[in-house]
């Protein structure tokens, strides 16, 4: 998910929410094309550490075909998700226009 919260001055915050707890202190690797960035985890979510990494990943997502996210569940299971990025630029542009 890429959030935009103008009242909080948040534009393009990337996060992942899964339906189970992630391993404490672990990271999730987000990969688009040649770019791989580690996301920190808390409970059932993962976020990037700063707005610069958010901007890098969003730029890669706009130009990429898919994003892969790999992490570890609280039970120690390796998990992997792959999502198509088809239409993400149009969706982000529409959100930017609607959320001012």
N, CA, C and O of each residue as an XYZ file, in Angstrom:
400
protein
N       0.849     -1.159      0.000
C       0.000      0.000      0.000
C       0.903      1.234      0.000
O       1.959      1.252      0.632
N       0.468      2.247     -0.714
C       1.168      3.538     -0.720
C       0.176      4.568     -0.192
O      -0.835      4.842     -0.838
N       0.461      5.147      0.992
C      -0.480      6.097      1.577
C      -0.100      7.533      1.323
O       1.054      7.886      1.083
N      -1.132      8.334      1.390
C      -0.995      9.778      1.227
C      -1.913     10.413      2.268
O      -3.130     10.226      2.240
N      -1.301     11.177      3.199
C      -2.060     11.841      4.258
C      -1.622     13.299      4.320
O      -0.736     13.647      5.100
N      -2.233     14.151      3.508
C      -1.798     15.554      3.409
C      -1.785     16.300      4.740
O      -0.887     17.109      4.972
N      -2.737     16.055      5.605
C      -2.775     16.766      6.891
C      -1.569     16.436      7.762
O      -1.201     17.216      8.640
N      -0.952     15.275      7.520
C       0.241     14.868      8.264
C       1.505     15.078      7.426
O       2.598     14.689      7.837
N       1.353     15.690      6.257
C       2.455     15.923      5.323
C       3.117     14.611      4.872
O       4.332     14.550      4.684
N       2.308     13.579      4.704
C       2.777     12.270      4.235
C       2.365     12.115      2.783
O       1.184     12.192      2.443
N       3.354     11.895      1.935
C       3.100     11.677      0.507
C       3.919     10.476      0.052
O       5.146     10.546     -0.009
N       3.252      9.390     -0.263
C       3.955      8.231     -0.799
C       4.627      7.358      0.238
O       5.755      6.910      0.030
N       3.954      7.106      1.359
C       4.500      6.209      2.379
C       4.145      4.767      2.010
O       2.971      4.413      1.904
N       5.172      3.945      1.816
C       4.976      2.552      1.421
C       4.901      1.685      2.673
O       5.713      1.828      3.587
N       3.912      0.779      2.708
C       3.820     -0.166      3.818
C       3.200     -1.470      3.344
O       2.498     -1.521      2.334
N       3.480     -2.515      4.099
C       2.919     -3.838      3.840
C       2.183     -4.279      5.090
O       2.718     -4.158      6.192
N       0.979     -4.785      4.947
C       0.215     -5.340      6.067
C      -0.130     -6.779      5.693
O      -0.698     -7.036      4.632
N       0.220     -7.709      6.577
C      -0.084     -9.126      6.352
C      -1.044     -9.600      7.434
O      -1.262     -8.887      8.413
N      -1.611    -10.763      7.282
C      -2.607    -11.264      8.222
C      -2.025    -12.094      9.351
O      -2.732    -12.918      9.929
N      -0.763    -11.900      9.677
C      -0.103    -12.646     10.749
C       1.056    -11.800     11.272
O       1.479    -10.849     10.616
N       1.557    -12.139     12.430
C       2.671    -11.378     13.016
C       3.981    -11.749     12.341
O       4.235    -12.910     12.021
N       4.789    -10.749     12.139
C       6.123    -10.944     11.585
C       7.124    -11.118     12.724
O       6.885    -10.665     13.843
N       8.233    -11.769     12.435
C       9.261    -12.033     13.440
C       9.793    -10.716     14.008
O      10.133     -9.799     13.261
N       9.860    -10.635     15.335
C      10.372     -9.441     15.997
C      11.809     -9.159     15.575
O      12.653    -10.055     15.576
N      12.078     -7.910     15.215
C      13.426     -7.508     14.830
C      13.825     -7.909     13.424
O      14.959     -7.670     13.011
N      12.915     -8.512     12.687
C      13.245     -8.942     11.324
C      12.995     -7.808     10.341
O      12.511     -6.741     10.720
N      13.322     -8.041      9.099
C      13.034     -7.065      8.055
C      12.336     -7.759      6.895
O      12.398     -8.980      6.751
N      11.684     -6.971      6.090
C      11.071     -7.436      4.849
C      11.864     -6.822      3.708
O      12.101     -5.614      3.697
N      12.272     -7.635      2.756
C      12.979     -7.128      1.580
C      11.968     -6.822      0.493
O      11.216     -7.697      0.062
N      11.955     -5.560      0.047
C      11.084     -5.133     -1.048
C      11.961     -4.978     -2.284
O      12.950     -4.245     -2.253
N      11.611     -5.659     -3.368
C      12.412     -5.622     -4.592
C      11.556     -5.277     -5.791
O      10.500     -5.865     -6.020
N      12.045     -4.296     -6.559
C      11.449     -3.923     -7.838
C      12.614     -3.772     -8.806
O      13.474     -2.911     -8.615
N      12.648     -4.609     -9.848
C      13.765     -4.551    -10.782
C      15.087     -4.758    -10.048
O      15.242     -5.741     -9.323
N      16.038     -3.848    -10.225
C      17.348     -3.953     -9.580
C      17.382     -3.358     -8.173
O      18.380     -3.504     -7.468
N      16.308     -2.690     -7.758
C      16.269     -2.045     -6.446
C      15.742     -3.005     -5.383
O      14.688     -3.618     -5.554
N      16.488     -3.130     -4.284
C      16.039     -3.885     -3.115
C      16.251     -3.009     -1.890
O      17.344     -2.486     -1.674
N      15.207     -2.852     -1.093
C      15.255     -2.028      0.115
C      14.673     -2.831      1.272
O      13.659     -3.511      1.115
N      15.316     -2.751      2.433
C      14.803     -3.413      3.634
C      13.777     -2.541      4.325
O      13.946     -1.329      4.457
N      12.709     -3.186      4.763
C      11.649     -2.530      5.522
C      11.703     -3.063      6.950
O      11.938     -4.255      7.151
N      11.493     -2.212      7.937
C      11.441     -2.685      9.313
C      10.035     -3.220      9.592
O       9.068     -2.823      8.942
N       9.941     -4.114     10.556
C       8.662     -4.748     10.867
C       8.201     -4.409     12.278
O       9.003     -4.152     13.176
N       6.889     -4.416     12.441
C       6.266     -4.291     13.754
C       4.927     -5.008     13.668
O       4.076     -4.672     12.843
N       4.758     -5.994     14.528
C       3.557     -6.818     14.565
C       3.252     -7.398     13.185
O       3.995     -8.262     12.720
N       2.177     -6.952     12.509
C       1.823     -7.539     11.212
C       2.064     -6.568     10.053
O       1.421     -6.675      9.009
N       2.987     -5.624     10.238
C       3.249     -4.640      9.193
C       4.734     -4.403      8.963
O       5.581     -4.779      9.774
N       5.023     -3.768      7.835
C       6.410     -3.410      7.491
C       6.403     -2.040      6.814
O       5.526     -1.737      6.006
N       7.402     -1.212      7.161
C       7.526      0.147      6.643
C       8.971      0.429      6.283
O       9.887     -0.237      6.766
N       9.164      1.424      5.430
C      10.515      1.891      5.132
C      10.950      2.858      6.223
O      10.111      3.462      6.892
N      12.238      3.003      6.402
C      12.756      3.799      7.514
C      12.642      5.302      7.314
O      12.544      6.045      8.291
N      12.654      5.768      6.060
C      12.586      7.222      5.869
C      11.937      7.570      4.533
O      11.750      6.714      3.669
N      11.603      8.840      4.391
C      10.890      9.319      3.197
C      11.738      9.168      1.931
O      11.187      8.985      0.845
N      13.064      9.242      2.050
C      13.922      9.052      0.868
C      13.762      7.644      0.304
O      13.673      7.468     -0.911
N      13.726      6.633      1.187
C      13.526      5.258      0.720
C      12.124      5.080      0.142
O      11.948      4.371     -0.848
N      11.125      5.720      0.755
C       9.770      5.681      0.192
C       9.783      6.218     -1.232
O       9.217      5.602     -2.136
N      10.431      7.370     -1.437
C      10.477      7.997     -2.770
C      11.201      7.102     -3.776
O      10.763      6.979     -4.920
N      12.306      6.478     -3.360
C      13.051      5.573     -4.258
C      12.181      4.390     -4.672
O      12.133      4.021     -5.845
N      11.493      3.798     -3.689
C      10.682      2.622     -3.996
C       9.476      2.994     -4.853
O       9.138      2.260     -5.782
N       8.827      4.105     -4.565
C       7.679      4.528     -5.376
C       8.126      4.801     -6.810
O       7.426      4.432     -7.753
N       9.273      5.438     -6.986
C       9.786      5.692     -8.341
C      10.024      4.370     -9.069
O       9.659      4.227    -10.236
N      10.635      3.408     -8.384
C      10.876      2.095     -8.992
C       9.560      1.398     -9.312
O       9.434      0.757    -10.355
N       8.580      1.519     -8.421
C       7.272      0.895     -8.647
C       6.596      1.488     -9.881
O       5.986      0.760    -10.664
N       6.702      2.800    -10.054
C       6.101      3.443    -11.232
C       6.694      2.906    -12.532
O       5.992      2.814    -13.540
N       7.972      2.552    -12.520
C       8.639      2.060    -13.728
C       8.756      0.548    -13.805
O       9.255      0.010    -14.793
N       8.291     -0.149    -12.753
C       8.466     -1.599    -12.705
C       7.244     -2.377    -13.143
O       6.167     -1.823    -13.366
N       7.445     -3.684    -13.259
C       6.355     -4.580    -13.648
C       5.761     -5.302    -12.448
O       4.566     -5.597    -12.431
N       6.598     -5.592    -11.429
C       6.097     -6.261    -10.238
C       6.994     -5.943     -9.054
O       8.155     -5.566     -9.210
N       6.425     -6.103     -7.869
C       7.176     -5.941     -6.631
C       7.144     -7.269     -5.896
O       6.114     -7.941     -5.846
N       8.286     -7.640     -5.326
C       8.391     -8.849     -4.524
C       8.744     -8.440     -3.102
O       9.636     -7.620     -2.884
N       8.043     -9.014     -2.142
C       8.290     -8.731     -0.729
C       8.555    -10.058     -0.026
O       7.757    -10.990     -0.123
N       9.687    -10.137      0.686
C      10.062    -11.375      1.369
C      10.348    -11.082      2.832
O      11.063    -10.134      3.159
N       9.785    -11.900      3.707
C       9.986    -11.712      5.139
C       9.887    -13.023      5.890
O       9.850    -14.101      5.296
N       9.845    -12.910      7.226
C       9.783    -14.073      8.099
C       8.658    -13.882      9.105
O       8.571    -12.850      9.769
N       7.799    -14.891      9.208
C       6.686    -14.824     10.164
C       7.216    -15.040     11.578
O       8.351    -15.476     11.767
N       6.386    -14.732     12.559
C       6.747    -14.926     13.961
C       7.110    -16.382     14.233
O       7.945    -16.665     15.092
N       6.486    -17.304     13.506
C       6.774    -18.736     13.662
C       8.071    -19.161     12.975
O       8.521    -20.296     13.137
N       8.674    -18.241     12.201
C       9.919    -18.563     11.515
C       9.742    -19.003     10.075
O      10.720    -19.361      9.419
N       8.513    -18.985      9.567
C       8.267    -19.360      8.176
C       8.702    -18.236      7.237
O       8.395    -17.068      7.475
N       9.412    -18.591      6.178
C       9.785    -17.624      5.153
C       8.554    -17.355      4.293
O       7.900    -18.289      3.830
N       8.245    -16.096      4.085
C       7.080    -15.737      3.288
C       7.516    -14.868      2.117
O       8.508    -14.143      2.195
N       6.767    -14.954      1.046
C       7.081    -14.176     -0.144
C       5.778    -13.795     -0.849
O       4.880    -14.620     -1.021
N       5.701    -12.539     -1.247
C       4.550    -12.035     -1.989
C       5.048    -11.361     -3.256
O       6.093    -10.711     -3.260
N       4.293    -11.523     -4.321
C       4.617    -10.854     -5.587
C       3.338    -10.205     -6.096
O       2.303    -10.856     -6.239
N       3.434     -8.895     -6.369
C       2.281     -8.135     -6.831
C       2.598     -7.459     -8.159
O       3.693     -6.932     -8.352
N       1.643     -7.479     -9.061
C       1.762     -6.735    -10.311
C       1.707     -5.244    -10.005
O       0.988     -4.813     -9.103
N       2.461     -4.469    -10.750
C       2.433     -3.011    -10.618
C       1.674     -2.372    -11.774
O       1.736     -1.159    -11.975
N       0.965     -3.192    -12.526
C       0.158     -2.686    -13.630
C      -0.874     -1.689    -13.105
O      -1.691     -2.039    -12.253
N      -0.845     -0.470    -13.596
C      -1.806      0.549    -13.212
C      -1.418      1.377    -12.001
O      -2.174      2.261    -11.596
N      -0.253      1.112    -11.410
C       0.098      1.843    -10.190
C       0.296      3.334    -10.449
O      -0.084      4.157     -9.615
N       0.882      3.696    -11.585
C       1.088      5.129    -11.861
C      -0.244      5.856    -11.948
O      -0.389      6.944    -11.391
N      -1.208      5.281    -12.631
C      -2.537      5.907    -12.737
C      -3.192      6.008    -11.368
O      -3.818      7.022    -11.058
N      -3.060      4.980    -10.547
C      -3.642      4.998     -9.212
C      -2.994      6.044     -8.315
O      -3.687      6.754     -7.587
N      -1.671      6.142     -8.364
C      -0.974      7.146     -7.553
C      -1.312      8.558     -8.019
O      -1.488      9.464     -7.205
N      -1.401      8.737     -9.337
C      -1.750     10.056     -9.862
C      -3.168     10.445     -9.461
O      -3.418     11.597     -9.105
N      -4.097      9.497     -9.514
C      -5.479      9.780     -9.116
C      -5.559     10.120     -7.628
O      -6.294     11.027     -7.235
N      -4.817      9.408     -6.816
C      -4.800      9.690     -5.378
C      -4.221     11.059     -5.098
O      -4.738     11.796     -4.259
N      -3.144     11.408     -5.800
C      -2.522     12.733     -5.610
C      -3.502     13.849     -5.957
O      -3.522     14.888     -5.297
N      -4.309     13.636     -6.988
C      -5.287     14.638     -7.373
C      -6.460     14.743     -6.407
O      -7.019     15.820     -6.202
N      -6.827     13.593     -5.809
C      -7.985     13.574     -4.919
C      -7.644     13.947     -3.474
O      -8.498     14.461     -2.752
N      -6.418     13.696     -3.055
C      -6.014     13.929     -1.666
C      -5.063     15.114     -1.583
O      -3.845     14.952     -1.649
N      -5.626     16.291     -1.441
C      -4.787     17.502     -1.387
C      -4.910     18.176     -0.047
O      -4.279     19.207      0.186
